Amino acid sequence: MRKAVFCITLALILLTVALPVAAEQKAEVEALLKSQVDAVLQILRQRETPDVEKQEKIMGIIGPTFDFELMSRLTLGRANWMKLTADEQKTFIDLFVARLKKTYLEKTALYSDEAVIYRPAVVIGDKIHASVGIVTEGKTVEIAYKFYAAGDQWRIYDVEVEGVSLVMSYRSQFSQILQRGTAKDLLNELRKGEVGTSS
């Protein structure tokens, strides 16, 4: 009986310690996402600024937060990643990161004056998911950014649009290519821009 009481007491103590930490981390991620989305929208609203300059400014803001290399690895999955040689892995990362940035900038350019609704972040294991609702043409598009802690910095490793994971969408495309072909086939299609155009 005493052991049970001790265990319950210890659990309650640990819970009271963990909750403030989780709340603090959620607030940190929410503030980070809001500052970056607001900054990107501010750039998009600059009508006189050339598109190339806008893109450079946007990547300067979001580049350090997105872990593009990790996203590249996740899109292949561990089994497929290990099938690539070291040179192929490097080439894949270079090509896919370029594709990710291009896709992000193309989709971001569609927004400027839309209203943004910031949702409360959610702790899932050791990750934090922070969402926004983009209100456009009377419809709200839900976008969830998935963060993980990299040292003292929060990094994004996946994005979900209306519940569809960017990483999983790409993984499905790449798996199909590798099932019927080789790593060289995948790299060639990436070079031609025939894959990695997630909707």
Backbone hydrogen bonds in HBPLUS format (Angstrom, degrees):
<---DONOR---> <-ACCEPTOR-->    atom                        ^
c    i                          cat <-CA-CA->   ^        H-A-AA   ^      H-
h    n   atom  resd res      DA  || num        DHA   H-A  angle D-A-AA Bond
n    s   type  num  typ     dist DA aas  dist angle  dist       angle   num
A0005-VAL N   A0001-MET O   2.98 MM   4  6.30 162.0  2.01 154.4 158.8     1
A0006-PHE N   A0002-ARG O   2.89 MM   4  6.08 156.0  1.94 145.9 152.9     2
A0007-CYS N   A0003-LYS O   2.94 MM   4  6.17 158.5  1.99 148.3 153.6     3
A0008-ILE N   A0004-ALA O   3.00 MM   4  6.25 162.0  2.04 151.4 155.9     4
A0009-THR N   A0005-VAL O   2.91 MM   4  6.07 162.3  1.94 149.4 154.7     5
A0010-LEU N   A0006-PHE O   2.86 MM   4  6.06 160.7  1.90 150.7 156.1     6
A0011-ALA N   A0007-CYS O   2.91 MM   4  6.10 157.2  1.96 146.8 153.1     7
A0012-LEU N   A0008-ILE O   2.96 MM   4  6.22 156.5  2.02 149.6 155.6     8
A0013-ILE N   A0009-THR O   2.98 MM   4  6.26 152.6  2.06 147.0 154.7     9
A0014-LEU N   A0010-LEU O   2.93 MM   4  6.19 163.5  1.96 152.6 156.8    10
A0015-LEU N   A0011-ALA O   2.89 MM   4  6.06 149.6  1.98 144.0 153.0    11
A0016-THR N   A0012-LEU O   3.01 MM   4  6.21 157.0  2.06 146.1 151.2    12
A0017-VAL N   A0013-ILE O   3.12 MM   4  6.40 137.8  2.30 140.7 152.1    13
A0018-ALA N   A0014-LEU O   2.88 MM   4  6.07 155.3  1.94 147.5 154.5    14
A0019-LEU N   A0015-LEU O   2.93 MM   4  6.01 164.4  1.96 156.2 158.8    15
A0022-ALA N   A0018-ALA O   2.92 MM   4  6.18 166.3  1.94 162.8 166.3    16
A0023-ALA N   A0019-LEU O   2.91 MM   4  6.09 161.6  1.95 154.3 159.6    17
A0024-GLU N   A0020-PRO O   2.89 MM   4  6.01 152.3  1.96 142.6 150.3    18
A0025-GLN N   A0021-VAL O   2.90 MM   4  6.16 155.7  1.95 151.0 157.8    19
A0026-LYS N   A0022-ALA O   2.88 MM   4  6.08 160.0  1.92 151.1 156.6    20
A0027-ALA N   A0023-ALA O   3.02 MM   4  6.18 163.0  2.05 145.4 149.9    21
A0028-GLU N   A0024-GLU O   2.98 MM   4  6.18 147.0  2.09 140.1 149.5    22
A0029-VAL N   A0025-GLN O   2.96 MM   4  6.24 160.6  1.99 153.7 157.6    23
A0030-GLU N   A0026-LYS O   2.87 MM   4  6.06 166.7  1.88 156.3 160.6    24
A0031-ALA N   A0027-ALA O   2.98 MM   4  6.07 158.2  2.02 142.6 148.2    25
A0032-LEU N   A0028-GLU O   3.00 MM   4  6.18 153.7  2.07 142.8 150.3    26
A0033-LEU N   A0029-VAL O   2.91 MM   4  6.12 171.3  1.92 160.0 161.0    27
A0034-LYS N   A0030-GLU O   2.99 MM   4  6.10 165.9  2.01 148.2 152.7    28
A0035-SER N   A0031-ALA O   2.99 MM   4  6.07 161.0  2.02 145.6 150.8    29
A0036-GLN N   A0032-LEU O   3.10 MM   4  6.31 155.3  2.17 148.1 154.6    30
A0037-VAL N   A0033-LEU O   2.88 MM   4  6.06 169.2  1.89 160.1 163.1    31
A0038-ASP N   A0034-LYS O   2.95 MM   4  5.92 165.2  1.97 148.2 153.1    32
A0039-ALA N   A0035-SER O   3.06 MM   4  6.08 150.7  2.15 133.0 141.3    33
A0040-VAL N   A0036-GLN O   2.91 MM   4  6.12 157.4  1.96 149.1 154.8    34
A0041-LEU N   A0037-VAL O   2.95 MM   4  6.15 167.1  1.97 155.4 158.6    35
A0042-GLN N   A0038-ASP O   2.98 MM   4  6.13 149.6  2.07 142.6 151.1    36
A0043-ILE N   A0039-ALA O   3.15 MM   4  6.44 149.0  2.25 141.8 149.0    37
A0044-LEU N   A0040-VAL O   2.98 MM   4  6.32 159.4  2.03 151.6 157.5    38
A0045-ARG N   A0041-LEU O   3.05 MM   4  6.23 135.7  2.25 142.0 152.6    39
A0046-GLN N   A0043-ILE O   3.05 MM   3  5.41 162.8  2.08 112.7 117.8    40
A0047-ARG N   A0045-ARG O   3.01 MM   2  5.69 117.9  2.41 111.6  94.9    41
A0049-THR N   A0046-GLN O   3.14 MM   3  5.60 149.5  2.24 111.8 120.5    42
A0054-LYS N   A0050-PRO O   3.01 MM   4  6.35 154.7  2.08 151.6 159.6    43
A0055-GLN N   A0051-ASP O   2.88 MM   4  6.16 160.7  1.91 155.3 159.7    44
A0056-GLU N   A0052-VAL O   3.09 MM   4  6.34 156.6  2.15 146.2 151.9    45
A0057-LYS N   A0053-GLU O   3.05 MM   4  6.27 160.3  2.09 148.7 153.6    46
A0058-ILE N   A0054-LYS O   2.87 MM   4  6.11 159.8  1.91 154.2 160.2    47
A0059-MET N   A0055-GLN O   2.96 MM   4  6.13 166.3  1.98 151.9 155.1    48
A0060-GLY N   A0056-GLU O   3.03 MM   4  6.16 142.7  2.17 138.3 148.8    49
A0061-ILE N   A0057-LYS O   3.15 MM   4  6.47 131.6  2.40 137.7 149.6    50
A0061-ILE N   A0058-ILE O   3.00 MM   3  5.14 133.4  2.23  98.4 111.3    51
A0062-ILE N   A0058-ILE O   2.94 MM   4  6.27 169.6  1.95 164.2 164.1    52
A0063-GLY N   A0059-MET O   2.78 MM   4  4.97 144.7  1.90 130.2 139.3    53
A0065-THR N   A0062-ILE O   3.02 MM   3  5.37 139.1  2.19 109.9 121.9    54
A0066-PHE N   A0062-ILE O   3.10 MM   4  6.31 158.5  2.15 166.4 172.7    55
A0156-ILE N   A0065-THR O   2.76 MM  91  5.95 158.8  1.80 143.7 150.1    56
A0067-ASP N   A0156-ILE O   2.91 MM  89  5.71 174.3  1.92 153.1 154.1    57
A0071-MET N   A0067-ASP O   3.01 MM   4  6.28 161.4  2.05 154.5 160.5    58
A0072-SER N   A0068-PHE O   2.94 MM   4  6.14 147.2  2.04 141.9 150.4    59
A0073-ARG N   A0069-GLU O   3.14 MM   4  6.50 156.6  2.20 148.6 153.4    60
A0074-LEU N   A0070-LEU O   2.92 MM   4  6.18 162.8  1.95 155.3 160.2    61
A0075-THR N   A0071-MET O   3.00 MM   4  6.17 145.4  2.12 145.3 153.4    62
A0076-LEU N   A0073-ARG O   3.18 MM   3  5.54 138.3  2.36 104.1 114.8    63
A0077-GLY N   A0073-ARG O   3.12 MM   4  6.37 149.0  2.22 147.0 156.4    64
A0081-TRP N   A0077-GLY O   2.92 MM   4  5.96 157.2  1.97 156.3 164.0    65
A0082-MET N   A0078-ARG O   3.04 MM   4  6.20 154.9  2.11 150.9 155.6    66
A0083-LYS N   A0080-ASN O   3.07 MM   3  5.16 144.6  2.20  99.8 110.5    67
A0084-LEU N   A0081-TRP O   3.20 MM   3  5.67 155.3  2.26 109.9 116.6    68
A0089-GLN N   A0085-THR O   2.84 MM   4  6.09 154.4  1.91 154.2 161.5    69
A0090-LYS N   A0086-ALA O   3.10 MM   4  6.34 160.4  2.14 146.2 150.5    70
A0091-THR N   A0087-ASP O   2.97 MM   4  6.19 162.3  2.00 148.7 153.9    71
A0092-PHE N   A0088-GLU O   2.80 MM   4  5.93 159.0  1.85 148.1 154.3    72
A0093-ILE N   A0089-GLN O   2.98 MM   4  6.22 163.6  2.01 150.7 154.5    73
A0094-ASP N   A0090-LYS O   3.03 MM   4  6.28 166.2  2.04 151.7 155.1    74
A0095-LEU N   A0091-THR O   2.94 MM   4  6.13 168.3  1.95 155.6 158.6    75
A0096-PHE N   A0092-PHE O   2.77 MM   4  5.84 165.6  1.79 156.5 161.3    76
A0097-VAL N   A0093-ILE O   2.85 MM   4  5.78 160.7  1.88 149.1 154.6    77
A0098-ALA N   A0094-ASP O   3.24 MM   4  6.31 157.2  2.29 138.4 144.5    78
A0099-ARG N   A0095-LEU O   3.04 MM   4  6.34 149.4  2.14 140.1 148.8    79
A0100-LEU N   A0096-PHE O   2.78 MM   4  6.06 159.3  1.82 153.3 158.6    80
A0101-LYS N   A0097-VAL O   2.96 MM   4  6.16 168.6  1.97 154.3 156.5    81
A0102-LYS N   A0098-ALA O   3.04 MM   4  6.16 159.6  2.08 143.8 149.8    82
A0103-THR N   A0099-ARG O   2.89 MM   4  6.07 165.4  1.91 153.5 157.4    83
A0104-TYR N   A0100-LEU O   2.87 MM   4  6.05 164.1  1.89 153.2 157.9    84
A0105-LEU N   A0101-LYS O   2.96 MM   4  6.10 164.8  1.98 150.1 154.0    85
A0106-GLU N   A0102-LYS O   2.94 MM   4  6.10 156.2  1.99 148.5 155.4    86
A0107-LYS N   A0103-THR O   3.03 MM   4  6.22 161.8  2.06 151.6 155.7    87
A0108-THR N   A0104-TYR O   2.84 MM   4  5.94 155.9  1.90 148.8 156.6    88
A0109-ALA N   A0105-LEU O   3.02 MM   4  6.05 149.6  2.12 142.2 148.7    89
A0110-LEU N   A0107-LYS O   3.17 MM   3  5.52 155.2  2.24 106.6 114.0    90
A0111-TYR N   A0108-THR O   3.02 MM   3  5.72 166.9  2.04 122.4 126.5    91
A0135-VAL N   A0115-ALA O   2.91 MM  20  5.21 168.2  1.92 155.9 158.6    92
A0117-ILE N   A0133-GLY O   2.79 MM  16  4.78 161.1  1.82 142.7 149.0    93
A0133-GLY N   A0117-ILE O   2.70 MM  16  4.78 153.0  1.77 138.8 148.2    94
A0119-ARG N   A0131-SER O   2.92 MM  12  5.23 164.0  1.94 144.4 146.3    95
A0122-VAL N   A0129-HIS O   2.82 MM   7  5.22 157.9  1.87 146.9 154.2    96
A0129-HIS N   A0122-VAL O   2.86 MM   7  5.22 164.1  1.88 156.5 158.1    97
A0124-ILE N   A0127-LYS O   2.85 MM   3  5.19 163.0  1.88 140.8 146.2    98
A0127-LYS N   A0124-ILE O   2.96 MM   3  5.19 161.1  2.00 126.5 130.0    99
A0128-ILE N   A0147-PHE O   3.10 MM  19  5.17 162.8  2.13 135.9 141.1   100
A0147-PHE N   A0128-ILE O   2.77 MM  19  5.17 168.4  1.79 156.3 159.1   101
A0130-ALA N   A0145-TYR O   2.91 MM  15  5.29 162.0  1.94 156.6 157.4   102
A0145-TYR N   A0130-ALA O   2.78 MM  15  5.29 177.6  1.78 151.8 151.9   103
A0132-VAL N   A0143-ILE O   2.85 MM  11  5.42 155.5  1.91 152.8 160.7   104
A0143-ILE N   A0132-VAL O   2.89 MM  11  5.42 171.9  1.90 167.4 169.9   105
A0134-ILE N   A0141-VAL O   2.83 MM   7  5.03 168.7  1.85 145.4 145.6   106
A0141-VAL N   A0134-ILE O   2.83 MM   7  5.03 167.1  1.85 140.2 140.6   107
A0136-THR N   A0139-LYS O   2.76 MM   3  5.34 163.0  1.78 165.8 162.5   108
A0139-LYS N   A0136-THR O   2.94 MM   3  5.34 162.6  1.97 116.3 122.0   109
A0162-GLU N   A0142-GLU O   2.78 MM  20  5.15 171.5  1.78 163.8 165.5   110
A0144-ALA N   A0160-GLU O   2.78 MM  16  4.97 159.7  1.82 146.0 152.8   111
A0160-GLU N   A0144-ALA O   2.82 MM  16  4.97 164.0  1.84 147.5 153.1   112
A0146-LYS N   A0158-ASP O   2.98 MM  12  5.29 172.1  1.99 157.8 155.3   113
A0157-TYR N   A0146-LYS O   2.93 MM  11  5.95 155.1  2.00 159.4 167.6   114
A0148-TYR N   A0155-ARG O   2.84 MM   7  5.50 147.8  1.95 151.5 162.2   115
A0155-ARG N   A0148-TYR O   2.92 MM   7  5.50 169.6  1.93 163.5 164.9   116
A0150-ALA N   A0153-GLN O   2.69 MM   3  5.20 170.8  1.69 175.1 173.8   117
A0153-GLN N   A0150-ALA O   3.14 MM   3  5.20 158.4  2.19 114.2 120.2   118
A0166-LEU N   A0159-VAL O   2.80 MM   7  5.55 160.7  1.83 162.5 168.4   119
A0161-VAL N   A0164-VAL O   2.99 MM   3  5.21 154.7  2.05 140.5 138.1   120
A0164-VAL N   A0161-VAL O   3.06 MM   3  5.21 164.7  2.09 109.7 114.3   121
A0169-SER N   A0165-SER O   2.94 MM   4  5.99 150.5  2.03 143.2 151.7   122
A0170-TYR N   A0166-LEU O   3.08 MM   4  6.30 165.0  2.11 151.6 154.5   123
A0171-ARG N   A0167-VAL O   2.90 MM   4  6.09 156.3  1.95 146.0 153.8   124
A0172-SER N   A0168-MET O   3.05 MM   4  6.19 152.7  2.12 142.6 147.9   125
A0173-GLN N   A0169-SER O   3.35 MM   4  6.70 157.8  2.40 143.1 148.1   126
A0174-PHE N   A0170-TYR O   2.87 MM   4  6.15 169.0  1.88 163.5 165.8   127
A0175-SER N   A0171-ARG O   2.86 MM   4  5.90 157.8  1.91 148.9 154.9   128
A0176-GLN N   A0172-SER O   3.25 MM   4  6.38 156.8  2.30 143.1 148.3   129
A0177-ILE N   A0173-GLN O   3.22 MM   4  6.57 156.0  2.28 147.1 153.3   130
A0178-LEU N   A0174-PHE O   2.96 MM   4  6.20 163.3  1.98 153.1 157.4   131
A0179-GLN N   A0175-SER O   2.87 MM   4  5.97 136.1  2.07 142.6 154.3   132
A0180-ARG N   A0176-GLN O   3.35 MM   4  6.58 145.7  2.48 141.0 147.6   133
A0181-GLY N   A0177-ILE O   2.81 MM   4  5.76 119.9  2.18 139.9 157.2   134
A0185-ASP N   A0182-THR O   3.05 MM   3  5.15 122.0  2.40  95.8 110.2   135
A0186-LEU N   A0182-THR O   3.17 MM   4  6.60 154.5  2.23 147.8 154.0   136
A0187-LEU N   A0183-ALA O   2.95 MM   4  6.25 162.9  1.98 153.7 157.9   137
A0188-ASN N   A0184-LYS O   2.90 MM   4  6.05 156.1  1.96 146.2 152.9   138
A0189-GLU N   A0185-ASP O   2.98 MM   4  6.22 155.9  2.04 148.1 154.3   139
A0190-LEU N   A0186-LEU O   2.95 MM   4  6.20 149.8  2.04 146.8 155.7   140
A0191-ARG N   A0187-LEU O   2.93 MM   4  6.18 153.4  2.00 145.2 152.4   141
A0192-LYS N   A0188-ASN O   3.03 MM   4  6.31 149.0  2.13 142.5 150.6   142
A0193-GLY N   A0189-GLU O   3.01 MM   4  6.08 111.4  2.49 130.2 146.6   143
A0194-GLU N   A0189-GLU O   2.89 MM   5  5.24 157.1  1.95 159.3 157.7   144
A0193-GLY N   A0190-LEU O   3.06 MM   3  4.94 146.3  2.17  95.5 105.9   145
